[in-house]
Amino acid sequence: WPKQHFYGQPVCEVAYNKDISRRSQQGMAVWGDMVLAFEHGGHCVVYDRSDGALRKMGEFDVESSSPDNHCNQANFGVEKLPSGHMPVIYLSVSKPGSPLDMRCHVENIYRKGGKWNSHLVQTIELDTIGWRARNLNTIFGAPSWLIDRERGNLWVFSAHRRTIPKYTPEFADNKLVAIRFRIPLLSEGKYVKLGADEIL
């Protein structure tokens, strides 16, 4: 977190040291004075940062937790359910080779009786069938789902080929692909598929 300024630039110090005995740290999101630190598999540790240091407030498993849920990105949406402690959060599964790879899980996080919980309220799946026929850039998978709260957009980022030397020896030969959708409403149901027709 910024501690002081040096020639007009913030000087930062480490605020979060990962306990390496636990699962790998993945997506992280900040809401007010709370930090939600997600780990591979769907575990979340909640911290309070109100006094400038991180103090653990609790931890929980998201309802969509599984060995295939990488929780690679975490972004707050625009809708908030009455039971929610904050707006719903969008979690990128993003694990190449998993049958869940092209999915984003939307979770409602709430606190009841001092205990943190999460409820899966929507699953969004990316359907890439027909993209090539429509001259759209194809992706290998592992999409990062990111929310633009100000404009109401849902962005999906990936690459034409997987960005590791085995698949892309020369990174300059690859393409990064950014795809813009509208954010599906929660009222549209528990499962939403986004394909070529929905691309903005």
N, C-alpha and C positions, 0 to 999 in steps of 0.2 A: 504494500500500500504506500502511496506517497507519504513521505515523512517530512521532507523539507524541500526547499528549492535551491538549485545551484545554477546560476546564470539563467534564471527564468524557467528551467526545466525541473520537473519533479525528480527527486532522488528516491528510489524505492528500496525497500528491504523485503526479505522473505517473510511472508505472513502465514504460509501454510507448508508444513513439512509432512510429507506423506509417510505413513507407517508402512514400510515395504513388506511387512509380514502379512499385510492384507491384500485383497485383490487390487489390480491396477487401477489407478485414478483415471477417470475419463471425463465426461462432461461436468461443467460447473456453472451454476447460475446464482445471481445475487438478486435478492428482493429486499429492498429497504436495508435493514441491519442484519439480514440473514443470508448466509452462504449455504447453498445446497451442493455438496460435493458427491457426485455419483461415481460409483465404481463398476468395473466390468461385472456383468451378471445381474445388475439391477439393485445394488445396495446403495443407500444414500445416508450420508452423515450431515446433520444440520448444525451449523455454527452460528453463534451470535457475534457480530463484529462491532457492536455499538460503542465499546470503549477503546477501540483501536487494536484490540487483540482478539484472536479467535477463541471463543469458549464453546465447547460442545454442548448443544441443547438436546440432542437425541439422535437416533438413527432408526432406519426402517428399510424394508425391502419394498420396492414398487410392486404393484400387483402383477405387472408384466415381467417380473424378474425370471430369468432362465439363463442357462449357460450360453445361449445364443444371443442374449440381449447385451450388446456391448456398451450401451448408454454413451455413445461416442460424443454426442452434443446434447445440450440441455438448454431449451429456450422457453421463456414464458410467452404464452399466447395473449389474446385480447379478451377472451371470455373468462368469467369467474362464476363458478357455481356457488349457490348459497352456502353449501357445506365447506367450501374451499377456504383455506387460510390465505390464498394468493391466487392469481390467475392459473389456469391449467398450464401444465408444462409439457413441451414436446421433446421426446427423447428419440434420438436416432439410434436404430438398432445397429446398422453399419458393421456387419461382420461378414466378410466375403466367404462365399460357400455355404452360408446358412440359408435354410428355406425362409427365414424371416428377414433376409438381408435388405430387401427393398421396402421395408416397413418403418413407419414412425408411430410410436406409441404416445398417446395423449393421456396424461395422468392428472387426476385431481388430488392434490395433497392437502391434508387436513390434520388437525390436532384435536384429539378427544381424550379427556381425562388425563392430560399431560403426556399422552403417547401420540407419536406421529404415525400417520397411516397414508396409504395411497390407493386410489381406485382407478382402474383403467376405464376411461370413458369413451375412447375412440381409437381405432386403428386405421391409419392411412397407408395405403399401399400404392407404390409406383408401378404402373403397367407400361412397359416399353415396347410392347408388340405393335408393329406397324410404324415405328418411328423412322426406320430406314426407308420404307416405301414413300414416306412423306418428306424425305430429304431433311430429316431432323438429325442432329448429332446424337449418336448412340453413346451409352455409358456402360462401363463394365459392371457396375454395381456399387455397393457400399456408399450410398448417397448420404450426404450431410443435410439434414433438414433444418433450416434456419428461418426464424420468424422476423418479419419487418412489421413491428407493432404499429408504427406511425402510418404506414400506407396500407396495411391489411393484406400483405403479401406473404406467401409461403415460398421460400426459395429452396431449390434442391441443387446441391453442388456435387459433382463427381468428376470423373475423367473418362476419356475414350478408352484407355487401357489402364490396368492397375499400375500404380506408380511405385513399383519395386523393380530392381534390375532384371529379374527373371522375365518380366513381361514388357518392360520398357527400358532397354539398356541405355538409350539416349533420351533423356527427358524432353529434349526439344522436339522429338518426334511425336509426342503425346499432345492431347488437347484437354484443357480443363473445360468443363461444360456447366453452365449456370442456367437453370430452368425456373421460370417464375409461374406460380399458380396463385389463385386467391386462397385465403385460409378457409377450409371447409367449416361450416357452422357445426357446433356440437349437435344441434337439432337434426342434422342430416343423417344421423344414425351412428351406430357403434362401429361400422366398417364403411370406409370410403375408398374408392379406387380412383386414382388420377392417371389419365392416359393422354394420348396425343390431342384429343379434343379439348382437354381442359388447360392446355398450355397457353399462357398469355404471352 
